[in-house]
Amino acid sequence: MRIRAALAVPAASAAAAALLLTAAPGRAATATGTAPAEHARTARCAESSLTVRARAVPGRPGTVRISVTNRGTRACAVDRVPTVTFGDLDGAAVPVPAGGTGDHRLAAGEGAYTDVRTIRDPADPEARRADGLTVAASAAHAGRTFTAGRLGTGTRVLVWEPVTAWWQPSAAAADRAIGLS
């Protein structure tokens, strides 16, 4: 299966953490400068305060829509791009566009959406098959596993060069971000 190694995400996360640790007190550094103060104070979401859902997009074989909702009483942050892995296959879906490190703020009760294209052509003879996929809103979370049957992809999830978009405010925006509309 051709998917990029998941080593890039931890390396980028380590670089972001180094920037945060060297930032002036009360300010968080980012790759493009300094983040506004309100983002610096947004705590990471506890995995137990999030609801993660995933389901195949009707009429779009090889595409899964994912949502995350903050059930907590305060705003919190998840990774800008979810970590999506496929059964016992190596690697994770690659963020589109690149540069997926950073945070996505979720207000209390707010949700966000993304799509994952697991395979471009379901008839591709090089497709790999997984029993399901696991989604983590933050790399530090264990994530939630969805079987192929629960996703609505049949008995297996077909995988070849999977990509995922950054979190979006709506399902329609997630579709646009991955190129479905």
Backbone torsions as a table, in degrees:
resi	resn	phi	psi	omega
1	MET	NA	134.0	177.9
2	ARG	-94.7	97.7	170.0
3	ILE	-139.2	144.2	-177.4
4	ARG	-66.4	146.1	179.9
5	ALA	-61.3	145.7	-179.0
6	ALA	-76.2	3.6	-179.5
7	LEU	-68.3	-27.5	-177.8
8	ALA	-65.0	-36.2	-178.2
9	VAL	-66.5	-49.1	178.0
10	PRO	-62.5	-37.7	179.6
11	ALA	-63.4	-43.6	178.9
12	ALA	-66.2	-38.1	178.2
13	SER	-64.7	-39.0	178.5
14	ALA	-65.2	-39.8	178.4
15	ALA	-64.4	-42.0	178.7
16	ALA	-64.2	-40.2	178.9
17	ALA	-63.9	-40.4	178.0
18	ALA	-61.7	-40.2	177.7
19	LEU	-64.1	-41.6	179.4
20	LEU	-63.4	-39.4	-178.1
21	LEU	-70.3	-25.1	-179.5
22	THR	-96.6	1.3	-179.6
23	ALA	-73.2	156.3	175.5
24	ALA	-62.4	148.3	-179.7
25	PRO	-55.1	135.8	178.3
26	GLY	82.6	0.4	-179.9
27	ARG	-131.8	141.4	178.4
28	ALA	-107.5	131.7	178.8
29	ALA	-84.0	146.2	175.2
30	THR	-128.4	174.6	179.9
31	ALA	-62.8	-23.1	-177.0
32	THR	-107.9	6.8	-179.5
33	GLY	139.8	-139.1	-178.7
34	THR	-111.4	137.4	-178.8
35	ALA	-79.0	154.5	175.0
36	PRO	-59.7	152.6	-175.9
37	ALA	-58.1	-35.2	-177.5
38	GLU	-65.3	-30.4	177.3
39	HIS	-75.0	-31.5	178.9
40	ALA	-64.8	-29.5	-177.5
41	ARG	-91.4	-5.7	-178.8
42	THR	-77.1	116.6	-179.3
43	ALA	-72.6	157.5	175.0
44	ARG	-67.8	143.8	177.7
45	CYS	-71.2	135.4	170.9
46	ALA	-74.0	139.1	-178.8
47	GLU	-57.4	-34.6	-179.0
48	SER	-69.3	-15.3	179.4
49	SER	-94.3	2.6	-177.8
50	LEU	-111.0	145.1	168.5
51	THR	-111.6	122.9	178.7
52	VAL	-112.7	130.3	178.5
53	ARG	-127.1	152.5	176.8
54	ALA	-148.5	142.1	-178.9
55	ARG	-158.8	142.4	176.4
56	ALA	-60.7	141.7	177.8
57	VAL	-77.7	122.4	-178.7
58	PRO	-55.7	133.1	178.2
59	GLY	76.2	4.9	-178.8
60	ARG	-126.8	79.2	179.3
61	PRO	-59.6	136.4	179.7
62	GLY	88.0	8.7	178.0
63	THR	-127.9	130.7	-179.6
64	VAL	-120.8	131.9	175.3
65	ARG	-95.0	134.4	-179.4
66	ILE	-121.1	141.3	173.8
67	SER	-131.6	152.4	174.6
68	VAL	-133.3	137.1	178.8
69	THR	-128.6	133.8	176.3
70	ASN	-84.7	107.3	178.6
71	ARG	-86.8	-0.6	-178.3
72	GLY	-74.7	176.6	-178.8
73	THR	-96.8	-4.1	179.6
74	ARG	-131.6	158.0	174.6
75	ALA	-64.0	148.9	176.4
76	CYS	-151.4	172.9	-176.3
77	ALA	-121.3	142.2	171.8
78	VAL	-117.2	172.4	175.4
79	ASP	-63.7	149.0	179.7
80	ARG	-57.8	-32.5	-179.9
81	VAL	-128.6	133.5	178.3
82	PRO	-69.7	157.1	171.6
83	THR	-91.6	119.9	-178.9
84	VAL	-121.6	118.2	178.2
85	THR	-119.0	163.8	-171.1
86	PHE	-125.5	102.1	176.6
87	GLY	46.4	-129.0	-179.4
88	ASP	-97.8	15.4	177.6
89	LEU	-79.7	149.0	178.6
90	ASP	-76.9	146.3	173.3
91	GLY	94.5	-178.6	-178.1
92	ALA	-142.8	164.8	176.1
93	ALA	-62.0	141.5	-177.3
94	VAL	-90.3	135.1	179.5
95	PRO	-68.2	138.2	173.9
96	VAL	-127.4	120.5	-1.8
97	PRO	-73.2	169.2	178.2
98	ALA	-62.0	171.1	-180.0
99	GLY	83.8	39.6	-174.4
100	GLY	-76.6	1.7	179.3
101	THR	-79.6	152.8	-178.3
102	GLY	128.3	-175.8	-176.5
103	ASP	-113.5	155.3	170.7
104	HIS	-125.0	119.7	-176.9
105	ARG	-83.3	133.6	175.3
106	LEU	-118.6	119.2	174.2
107	ALA	-69.0	163.5	177.0
108	ALA	-57.1	128.7	179.5
109	GLY	80.8	-5.6	-176.9
110	GLU	-84.3	150.3	176.8
111	GLY	-121.0	166.1	176.1
112	ALA	-143.0	159.5	-174.4
113	TYR	-133.2	152.2	169.5
114	THR	-150.8	160.2	173.4
115	ASP	-114.4	150.4	174.1
116	VAL	-122.9	120.3	172.8
117	ARG	-91.9	109.7	-176.6
118	THR	-80.0	-28.7	-179.7
119	ILE	-158.1	141.3	-179.7
120	ARG	-77.6	-43.7	-178.0
121	ASP	-124.6	106.3	-178.8
122	PRO	-59.3	-17.8	178.0
123	ALA	-87.5	-0.4	-178.4
124	ASP	-57.7	122.2	-178.0
125	PRO	-68.1	-15.2	179.6
126	GLU	-90.9	3.0	-178.6
127	ALA	-59.0	139.4	172.5
128	ARG	-98.9	161.6	-177.5
129	ARG	-124.9	135.6	178.0
130	ALA	-126.5	152.3	178.9
131	ASP	-71.0	-19.6	-178.4
132	GLY	178.4	-165.5	177.1
133	LEU	-140.6	157.9	178.6
134	THR	-119.6	135.0	-179.2
135	VAL	-119.9	128.6	173.9
136	ALA	-123.2	126.2	179.4
137	ALA	-70.3	-22.4	175.0
138	SER	-137.4	144.1	-177.7
139	ALA	-59.8	-26.3	179.5
140	ALA	-76.7	-11.3	-179.3
141	HIS	-86.9	152.2	175.9
142	ALA	-70.1	-32.9	178.9
143	GLY	90.0	172.1	178.9
144	ARG	-115.9	133.2	-179.0
145	THR	-99.0	134.6	178.4
146	PHE	-119.8	127.4	176.5
147	THR	-74.7	160.2	178.4
148	ALA	-58.0	-41.6	179.2
149	GLY	-61.9	-41.8	179.6
150	ARG	-68.8	-33.5	177.3
151	LEU	-70.4	-28.1	-175.1
152	GLY	89.2	26.2	179.3
153	THR	-102.8	9.6	-177.7
154	GLY	96.5	-144.0	-178.1
155	THR	-88.1	-15.4	-179.0
156	ARG	-143.2	160.5	170.7
157	VAL	-102.8	121.1	177.2
158	LEU	-80.9	133.6	-174.4
159	VAL	-133.4	130.5	170.5
160	TRP	-164.1	115.6	-177.8
161	GLU	53.1	58.2	-177.9
162	PRO	-70.4	144.0	176.9
163	VAL	-134.1	153.6	176.1
164	THR	-138.6	152.5	179.8
165	ALA	-95.3	167.5	172.4
166	TRP	-66.0	159.3	175.6
167	TRP	-58.1	139.9	-178.2
168	GLN	-125.4	160.3	-177.8
169	PRO	-76.3	-15.5	-178.9
170	SER	-147.5	162.3	176.5
171	ALA	-63.0	-38.8	178.5
172	ALA	-61.9	-41.8	178.4
173	ALA	-65.8	-36.7	176.5
174	ALA	-63.6	-41.9	177.6
175	ASP	-59.7	-45.8	179.7
176	ARG	-62.4	-41.5	-176.7
177	ALA	-63.2	-30.7	-179.2
178	ILE	-96.0	-3.4	176.7
179	GLY	89.5	24.2	-179.6
180	LEU	-85.0	-20.2	-178.2
181	SER	-128.2	NA	NA
